[in-house]
Amino acid sequence: MNETPPIRPGMIVGILGGGQLGRMLALAAAEMGLSCHVYCPDPKSPAFAVAAARTVAPYEDEAALAAFAGAVDVVTFEFENVPAETLAFLAGRAPVFPGARSLTIAQDRLFEKRLMEAEGIPTAPFAEVAKQADIYSAIARAGRPAILKTRRLGYDGKGQAVIRAGDDPVAAWRAIGEVPAILEAYVAFEREVSVVLARGRDGGIRAFDITENVHENGILATSTVPAWITPALADEALAIAGTIAVALDHVGVLAVEMFVLPEGAPRRLLVNEIAPRVHNSGHWTSDACLCSQFEQHIRAVAGWPLADPARHSDATMTNLIGDAVDAWPALAAEPGARLHLYGKAETRPGRKMGHVNRIAPRSDG
Ligand code: AMP
């Protein structure tokens, strides 16, 4: 049980990171009568446009961090690559949710995998690759095809190289920049799903419905609810995600991405990755649930009761990546579609510019 008093309307939530997730968190907080102070080194951050206050400073700037901690009532983060030292520094000055354990584990793929091992949660076979010479023993363990992934700072398929039969493993090691990595067996999955849940300060957990995700070039393309998954597998996925949330003593939204293997596989669910924050595969909740993942996260970190995450509609979320955003006039006119644009000044290939939620009456339940 956490003893920090709840955040009351009128108080200020500090958000580390100023991307679209921070922007949508700040919008949700505003609807709850809270205001947000966004801290981000990039002056062009999309969250600044909707925040009551901003700090533009590096994450290592202790004077700026101390002033930020003094100006807010609680601190959270919208991405997991905030340095752990930054969070530790702030935690000495203000309540911080989620805590250091969620951040440090989720920002390192090896720590993540070790947590799963410790909790008895299945993942793809993997091995640590700390130096070039390790790659051969790792392949012997994980087999081919395999994916070499940087331990830290990878996202949207970046920092990854596939090693197929006949490929030179050293070329993969060079391609990822010769940095500490893990090698993972390539999983012939049937589909990908994720669980987006929230854990409150009191330890209570509420999960959104399981989402089915399609990635293209390592980047999320669509998320659909309901997912094509049996009730038994859905229950198993929810139990796995809950176990992880408890193991991290997490407070806030947590996303757990999983592979679903074909029927007949010894274990049908493997955890791929966790995110200790609101997640792209939960964006459909804004328009298909009684409460969005953004409001739920703010509620959790603010010490409010978690909201009912019930889903009232079916939904498909489609990311608008790069110049796909140019279709906005047609999307804005499309019946049943809710368009969300991030206000980014510059369109670049691979950059997430917005998303559209296509909503239909609920087909199940
Ligand atoms: P990640 O950055 O680890 O979430 O990887 C991005 C996407 O790449 C995943 O959602 C999958 O579509 C694909 N991927 C990652 N790891 C594997 C794997 N071990 N086997 C098959 N596909 C993978």
Residues whose N, C-alpha, C, O or C-beta is under 5 A from the ligand:
A	BS01	AMP	A124 I147 D156 G157 E184 A185 Y186 V187 H215 G218 E273
